[in-house]
Amino acid sequence: MNSILKILKINIAAVFGCAIFFVLNSCEEDLTQINKNKNTNFASQIINNANIVQRDSGMVKLRATAPLIEKFEFIDSPYIVARKGINILFYDKKKPDVPGKINAKYAKFNEKKKFYEAKGNVKIITSENQMFAMQSVYWDQVKKIIYTSDTVYVTDKDGSTLVGANGMRAKDDFSEYTFYNNSGNINAKKIPEKGR
């Protein structure tokens, strides 16, 4: 009788052990299914009244201020966004004392692709004091180009104006640019003679 009780206790313990194993496994599977649908696109860092300075070899390259900057890094393509606008001063090695400026109502930077976009009354003022105004602009930092398909209004320091009705494409230092379907009044002294 004692041996039957021992066998029965062992069998009951084995059945309970198997039941606990299956319960734990089924709970684990349920958790993975639940977590699969969980949203990971939330801001991991939030900066209010941001004042950011970027340096390279001790030289200031960029100063940015924004009421709100959010960083989203728990996704495949991390990005930083300024939803409430941004003001940027960018410094050129050629003219370190005269910064260029960018103002926009919205800006986004994709960290992996090194790609910027700015939207909403975008104004770019170069260190040469040329002003470019448009509704949106894109900067591919890898290819070193800035472009838009929006109408671009350009005002030069001498007051001449140019309108690129179908956008523009430029080197990111604005040393060269192309406007599409353009018109305006340009200072004739700036137009090079043929062959120069």
MARDORO-740290 format. One record per residue: residue in three letters; x, y, z of N, C-alpha, C in turn; residue number from 1. Coordinates in steps of 0.02 Angstrom, whole numbers, plus 50000, padded with zeros to 5 digits. Each point is the difference from the previous one (the first is absolute). Layout:
[kenu ALA,[X,Y,Z],[X,Y,Z],[X,Y,Z],NUM]
...
# end
This chain:
[kenu MET,[50041,49941,50000],[49959,50059,50000],[50044,50063,50000],1]
[kenu ASN,[50054,49998,50039],[50047,50057,50002],[50031,50012,49931],2]
[kenu SER,[50017,49949,49965],[50030,50008,49934],[49950,50029,49951],3]
[kenu ILE,[49936,49982,50006],[49949,50028,49956],[49992,50074,50015],4]
[kenu LEU,[50001,50020,50063],[49995,50070,50019],[50059,50040,49974],5]
[kenu LYS,[50060,49970,50004],[50059,50034,49975],[49996,50011,49924],6]
[kenu ILE,[49978,49948,49964],[49993,50005,49927],[49947,50052,49983],7]
[kenu LEU,[49945,49999,50037],[49946,50048,49988],[50024,50072,50012],8]
[kenu LYS,[50039,50011,50055],[50027,50067,50014],[50049,50022,49945],9]
[kenu ILE,[50041,49954,49976],[50047,50017,49946],[49962,50018,49936],10]
[kenu ASN,[49948,49961,49984],[49960,50014,49940],[49964,50067,50006],11]
[kenu ILE,[49973,50014,50059],[49966,50064,50010],[50050,50058,49994],12]
[kenu ALA,[50059,49992,50028],[50052,50051,49995],[50020,50010,49927],13]
[kenu ALA,[50005,49945,49962],[50019,50005,49929],[49945,50036,49960],14]
[kenu VAL,[49937,49984,50015],[49944,50032,49965],[49999,50075,50016],15]
[kenu PHE,[50009,50018,50064],[50002,50071,50018],[50059,50035,49968],16]
[kenu GLY,[50057,49967,49997],[50060,50029,49968],[49987,50014,49927],17]
[kenu CYS,[49969,49952,49965],[49984,50009,49929],[49949,50056,49991],18]
[kenu ALA,[49951,50003,50045],[49948,50052,49995],[50032,50069,50009],19]
[kenu ILE,[50044,50007,50049],[50033,50064,50012],[50043,50018,49940],20]
[kenu PHE,[50036,49953,49971],[50041,50012,49941],[49958,50027,49942],21]
[kenu PHE,[49943,49967,49987],[49958,50021,49944],[49967,50068,50013],22]
[kenu VAL,[49982,50014,50063],[49971,50064,50017],[50051,50056,49990],23]
[kenu LEU,[50062,49989,50023],[50052,50051,49991],[50016,50011,49927],24]
[kenu ASN,[50004,49946,49961],[50014,50007,49929],[49944,50037,49964],25]
[kenu SER,[49938,49985,50016],[49945,50033,49967],[49998,50074,50018],26]
[kenu CYS,[50018,50018,50063],[50002,50070,50020],[50055,50037,49962],27]
[kenu GLU,[50058,49967,49992],[50055,50031,49965],[49982,50014,49927],28]
[kenu GLU,[49967,49953,49969],[49980,50010,49930],[49950,50057,49995],29]
[kenu ASP,[49954,50004,50047],[49951,50054,49999],[50034,50068,50007],30]
[kenu LEU,[50051,50005,50043],[50035,50063,50010],[50037,50021,49936],31]
[kenu THR,[50029,49952,49965],[50035,50019,49938],[49950,50023,49948],32]
[kenu GLN,[49942,49970,49998],[49948,50023,49952],[49976,50070,50018],33]
[kenu ILE,[49992,50013,50064],[49978,50066,50022],[50054,50052,49984],34]
[kenu ASN,[50064,49985,50016],[50054,50047,49988],[50012,50013,49926],35]
[kenu LYS,[49982,49952,49957],[50010,50007,49929],[49961,50060,49973],36]
[kenu ASN,[49942,50012,50026],[49957,50054,49977],[50011,50066,50038],37]
[kenu LYS,[50047,50000,50047],[50012,50060,50040],[50035,50054,49959],38]
[kenu ASN,[49980,50062,50010],[50028,50057,49964],[50068,50018,50031],39]
[kenu THR,[50053,49999,49959],[50066,50020,50024],[50020,50069,49974],40]
[kenu ASN,[49955,50032,49962],[50015,50065,49972],[49978,50055,50049],41]
[kenu PHE,[50039,50008,50053],[49988,50052,50049],[50066,50036,50014],42]
[kenu ALA,[49995,50061,50021],[50061,50040,50012],[50039,49972,50058],43]
[kenu SER,[50064,49984,49988],[50043,49975,50053],[50033,50058,50037],44]
[kenu GLN,[50007,50058,49966],[50027,50059,50031],[49959,50060,49979],45]
[kenu ILE,[49985,50044,50046],[49963,50061,49986],[50038,50059,50031],46]
[kenu ILE,[50013,50050,49959],[50036,50060,50024],[49955,50060,49990],47]
[kenu ASN,[49983,50033,50054],[49962,50062,49998],[50048,50059,49999],48]
[kenu ASN,[49984,50052,49961],[50042,50059,49993],[50072,49980,49984],49]
[kenu ALA,[50008,49961,49947],[50065,49973,49981],[50047,50054,49975],50]
[kenu ASN,[50062,49994,50020],[50054,50044,49976],[50059,49954,49988],51]
[kenu ILE,[50011,49980,49937],[50049,49949,49982],[50058,50031,49962],52]
[kenu VAL,[50061,49981,50019],[50060,50023,49966],[50037,49938,49975],53]
[kenu GLN,[50016,49999,49935],[50037,49944,49970],[50069,50025,49980],54]
[kenu ARG,[50051,49965,50021],[50070,50020,49986],[50036,49946,49961],55]
[kenu ASP,[50050,50022,49962],[50044,49954,49964],[50071,50027,50009],56]
[kenu SER,[50043,49961,50032],[50069,50020,50014],[50004,50067,50037],57]
[kenu GLY,[49954,50010,50046],[49999,50060,50041],[49963,50059,49969],58]
[kenu MET,[49987,49997,49934],[49966,50055,49966],[49925,49988,50002],59]
[kenu VAL,[49961,50052,50015],[49928,49994,50000],[49975,49994,49928],60]
[kenu LYS,[49963,49946,49986],[49973,49989,49933],[49927,50022,49996],61]
[kenu LEU,[49965,49993,50056],[49928,50011,49999],[49975,50019,50069],62]
[kenu ARG,[49953,50046,50001],[49963,50017,50062],[49926,49996,49983],63]
[kenu ALA,[49963,49963,50039],[49928,49991,49987],[49960,50015,50063],64]
[kenu THR,[49945,50036,49991],[49954,50011,50056],[49930,49980,49976],65]
[kenu ALA,[49963,49969,50046],[49932,49977,49985],[49961,49994,50064],66]
[kenu PRO,[49934,50015,49998],[49959,49993,50060],[49994,49928,50023],67]
[kenu LEU,[50002,49953,49951],[49993,49929,50017],[50037,49957,49949],68]
[kenu ILE,[50042,49955,50024],[50034,49951,49958],[49987,49931,50030],69]
[kenu GLU,[49979,49953,49956],[49987,49931,50022],[50043,49952,49959],70]
[kenu LYS,[50028,49951,50035],[50041,49949,49968],[49964,49933,50003],71]
[kenu PHE,[49992,49968,49942],[49968,49935,49994],[50055,49951,49978],72]
[kenu GLU,[50021,49956,50047],[50057,49956,49984],[49984,49925,50005],73]
[kenu PHE,[49941,49981,50022],[49983,49929,50007],[49964,49972,49940],74]
[kenu ILE,[50019,50023,49940],[49970,49978,49938],[50056,49986,49950],75]
[kenu ASP,[49982,49971,49943],[50051,49982,49950],[50037,50060,49972],76]
[kenu SER,[49966,50055,49991],[50031,50060,49971],[49992,50058,50049],77]
[kenu PRO,[50045,50006,50050],[49994,50051,50052],[50001,50071,49970],78]
[kenu TYR,[49963,50045,50033],[49998,50069,49977],[49991,50048,50058],79]
[kenu ILE,[50014,50063,49985],[49991,50055,50048],[49953,50049,49967],80]
[kenu VAL,[49951,50026,50038],[49951,50045,49971],[49991,50062,50045],81]
[kenu ALA,[49991,50058,49965],[49984,50063,50034],[49932,50021,49973],82]
[kenu ARG,[49947,49981,50036],[49931,50013,49976],[49978,50072,50008],83]
[kenu LYS,[50031,50036,50046],[49978,50068,50015],[50047,50052,49970],84]
[kenu GLY,[50039,49981,49951],[50044,50047,49966],[50072,49995,50023],85]
[kenu ILE,[50045,50028,49959],[50071,49998,50016],[50035,50059,49967],86]
[kenu ASN,[50051,50025,50033],[50045,50052,49973],[50071,49973,50003],87]
[kenu ILE,[50035,50001,49944],[50067,49972,49996],[50048,50052,49974],88]
[kenu LEU,[50058,50006,50031],[50055,50040,49974],[50053,49949,49980],89]
[kenu PHE,[50023,50003,49937],[50052,49954,49977],[50061,50039,49978],90]
[kenu TYR,[50058,49975,50019],[50062,50037,49991],[50042,49966,49945],91]
[kenu ASP,[50028,50042,49956],[50041,49977,49945],[50073,50015,50017],92]
[kenu LYS,[50045,49956,49980],[50072,50012,50014],[50025,50063,49964],93]
[kenu LYS,[49970,50015,49942],[50021,50059,49961],[49982,50065,50036],94]
[kenu LYS,[49942,50001,50032],[49977,50060,50036],[49976,49980,50069],95]
[kenu PRO,[50044,49983,50046],[49978,49976,50066],[49965,50052,50043],96]
[kenu ASP,[50010,50064,49984],[49969,50053,50040],[49930,50019,49976],97]
[kenu VAL,[49982,49978,49939],[49934,50018,49971],[49961,49935,49989],98]
[kenu PRO,[49957,49981,50047],[49963,49937,49991],[49943,50006,49950],99]
[kenu GLY,[49984,49944,49969],[49939,49995,49961],[49944,49983,50047],100]
[kenu LYS,[49938,50008,49977],[49942,49989,50045],[49947,49959,49964],101]
[kenu ILE,[49967,49958,50039],[49942,49963,49975],[49945,50006,50052],102]
[kenu ASN,[49941,50019,49978],[49941,50002,50044],[49945,49959,49967],103]
[kenu ALA,[49964,49961,50040],[49944,49960,49973],[49952,49985,50057],104]
[kenu LYS,[49937,49986,49981],[49949,49984,50050],[50004,49927,50022],105]
[kenu TYR,[50035,49958,49960],[50005,49928,50015],[50065,49975,49969],106]
[kenu ALA,[50034,49955,50035],[50061,49970,49973],[50006,49928,50024],107]
[kenu LYS,[50031,49959,49958],[50010,49929,50017],[50068,49979,49973],108]
[kenu PHE,[50036,49960,50040],[50065,49974,49980],[50001,49924,50009],109]
[kenu ASN,[50013,49965,49945],[50007,49927,50001],[50074,49985,50013],110]
[kenu GLU,[50014,49970,50057],[50070,49989,50021],[50037,49950,49956],111]
[kenu LYS,[49968,49945,49981],[50034,49949,49959],[50015,50026,49930],112]
[kenu LYS,[49952,50033,49969],[50008,50023,49931],[50034,50067,49996],113]
[kenu LYS,[50009,50034,50057],[50029,50068,50002],[49961,50045,49953],114]
[kenu PHE,[49935,50001,50011],[49954,50036,49956],[49957,50047,50041],115]
[kenu TYR,[49999,50064,49980],[49961,50051,50035],[49941,50021,49957],116]
[kenu GLU,[49946,50019,50032],[49945,50033,49965],[49974,50056,50045],117]
[kenu ALA,[49982,50056,49967],[49972,50057,50036],[49937,50022,49963],118]
[kenu LYS,[49948,50018,50038],[49936,50019,49969],[49969,50060,50035],119]
[kenu GLY,[49960,50037,49962],[49963,50056,50029],[50039,50064,50003],120]
[kenu ASN,[49989,50044,49950],[50034,50065,49997],[50075,49994,50012],121]
[kenu VAL,[50032,49958,49961],[50072,49989,50007],[50037,50060,49970],122]
[kenu LYS,[50047,50025,50039],[50044,50054,49976],[50072,49980,50013],123]
[kenu ILE,[50040,50005,49947],[50071,49986,50006],[50037,50064,49981],124]
[kenu ILE,[50043,50024,50043],[50042,50058,49985],[50072,49977,50002],125]
[kenu THR,[50034,50005,49943],[50069,49976,49996],[50048,50050,50031],126]
[kenu SER,[50062,49979,50010],[50051,50046,50027],[50016,50056,49950],127]
[kenu GLU,[49979,49992,49937],[50007,50053,49948],[49940,50047,50000],128]
[kenu ASN,[49954,49990,50046],[49940,50041,50009],[49949,49992,49944],129]
[kenu GLN,[49996,49941,49971],[49947,49984,49953],[49944,49966,50040],130]
[kenu MET,[49938,50019,49985],[49944,49970,50035],[49959,49956,49953],131]
[kenu PHE,[49989,49937,50021],[49959,49952,49963],[49938,49988,50042],132]
[kenu ALA,[49941,50009,49972],[49937,49988,50036],[49958,49949,49962],133]
[kenu MET,[49973,49951,50035],[49961,49947,49970],[49957,49968,50054],134]
[kenu GLN,[49957,49953,49982],[49958,49966,50049],[50032,49936,50027],135]
[kenu SER,[50043,49969,49961],[50035,49940,50025],[50067,49993,49965],136]
[kenu VAL,[50047,49969,50034],[50066,49988,49971],[50028,49936,50030],137]
[kenu TYR,[50042,49966,49961],[50030,49936,50021],[50076,50005,49991],138]
[kenu TRP,[50036,49971,50048],[50073,50001,49998],[50025,49929,50008],139]
[kenu ASP,[50032,49974,49948],[50032,49935,50002],[50073,50013,50018],140]
[kenu GLN,[50017,49988,50062],[50067,50016,50025],[50053,49955,49968],141]
[kenu VAL,[49982,49938,49982],[50047,49954,49970],[50018,50023,49929],142]
[kenu LYS,[49950,50019,49961],[50011,50024,49931],[50019,50074,49997],143]
[kenu LYS,[49994,50035,50057],[50015,50071,50006],[49959,50043,49953],144]
[kenu ILE,[49934,49984,49997],[49955,50040,49959],[49939,50023,50041],145]
[kenu ILE,[49974,50057,49980],[49938,50027,50028],[49953,50008,49941],146]
[kenu TYR,[49936,49980,50010],[49953,50005,49945],[49929,50009,50024],147]
[kenu THR,[49958,50025,49954],[49929,50006,50012],[49964,50002,49933],148]
[kenu SER,[49937,49981,49999],[49960,50007,49939],[49950,50058,50009],149]
[kenu ASP,[50001,50033,50059],[49958,50058,50013],[50027,50061,49963],150]
[kenu THR,[49957,50050,49994],[50023,50065,49974],[50050,50030,50048],151]
[kenu VAL,[50057,50023,49973],[50053,50029,50040],[50007,50074,49982],152]
[kenu TYR,[50001,50042,50051],[50010,50072,49991],[50069,50017,50027],153]
[kenu VAL,[50042,50028,49956],[50069,50016,50019],[50009,50076,49997],154]
[kenu THR,[50026,50028,50053],[50017,50071,50001],[50074,50006,50014],155]
[kenu ASP,[50035,50035,49955],[50073,50008,50008],[50013,50063,50041],156]
[kenu LYS,[50061,50007,50025],[50017,50058,50042],[49994,50066,49963],157]
[kenu ASP,[50004,49999,49933],[49993,50062,49961],[49927,50015,49983],158]
[kenu GLY,[49953,49959,50023],[49929,50012,49990],[49971,49963,49940],159]
[kenu SER,[50041,49969,49958],[49973,49963,49943],[49962,49939,50025],160]
[kenu THR,[49949,49980,49963],[49958,49944,50020],[49996,49948,49945],161]
[kenu LEU,[49986,49940,50020],[49992,49944,49954],[49946,49955,50028],162]
[kenu VAL,[49957,49974,49956],[49949,49953,50021],[50010,49935,49961],163]
[kenu GLY,[50011,49946,50036],[50004,49934,49969],[49932,49967,50010],164]
[kenu ALA,[49956,50003,49949],[49931,49977,50008],[49995,49925,50012],165]
[kenu ASN,[50047,49961,49975],[49998,49927,50009],[50057,49975,50043],166]
[kenu GLY,[50024,50041,50045],[50049,49978,50048],[50072,50014,49981],167]
[kenu MET,[50045,49967,50038],[50072,50010,49989],[50038,49939,50025],168]
[kenu ARG,[50063,49998,49981],[50047,49950,50023],[50066,50038,50010],169]
[kenu ALA,[50033,49990,50057],[50061,50038,50015],[50050,49957,50038],170]
[kenu LYS,[50064,50018,49994],[50050,49971,50045],[49984,50025,50070],171]
[kenu ASP,[50017,49961,50050],[49979,50020,50068],[50037,50061,50027],172]
[kenu ASP,[50052,50023,49965],[50033,50063,50020],[49976,50058,49957],173]
[kenu PHE,[49951,49988,49956],[49971,50050,49955],[50051,50031,49952],174]
[kenu SER,[50055,49963,49987],[50049,50025,49952],[49974,49991,49928],175]
[kenu GLU,[49955,49953,49990],[49968,49989,49935],[49927,49983,50012],176]
[kenu TYR,[49956,50025,49957],[49930,49982,50004],[49967,50005,49932],177]
[kenu THR,[49946,49962,49992],[49961,49999,49939],[49927,50012,50019],178]
[kenu PHE,[49968,50047,49964],[49929,50014,50011],[49961,49974,49940],179]
[kenu TYR,[49939,49978,50012],[49959,49972,49947],[49941,50047,49985],180]
[kenu ASN,[49992,50016,49936],[49946,50045,49977],[50004,50066,50037],181]
[kenu ASN,[50057,50036,49991],[50012,50059,50040],[49984,50065,49964],182]
[kenu SER,[49992,50052,50040],[49988,50067,49975],[50022,50049,50054],183]
[kenu GLY,[50006,50064,49982],[50017,50050,50050],[50043,50055,49970],184]
[kenu ASN,[50024,50045,50043],[50045,50053,49977],[50068,49988,50032],185]
[kenu ILE,[50050,49995,49956],[50068,49983,50023],[50047,50057,49980],186]
[kenu ASN,[50047,50015,50042],[50050,50050,49986],[50043,49977,49941],187]
[kenu ALA,[50000,50039,49946],[50036,49980,49938],[50075,49994,50011],188]
[kenu LYS,[50027,50035,50049],[50072,49995,50014],[50020,49930,50024],189]
[kenu LYS,[49952,49963,50028],[50015,49934,50026],[50001,49945,49947],190]
[kenu ILE,[49970,50014,49941],[49996,49950,49948],[50068,49998,49963],191]
[kenu PRO,[50033,49942,50000],[50066,49996,49968],[49995,50005,49924],192]
[kenu GLU,[50051,50030,49970],[50003,50003,49927],[50016,49930,49974],193]
[kenu LYS,[49982,49990,49937],[50011,49934,49968],[50075,49985,50000],194]
[kenu GLY,[50017,49939,50019],[50069,49978,49999],[50038,50014,50065],195]
[kenu ARG,[49968,50030,50048],[50035,50013,50064],[49979,49951,50052],196]
# end
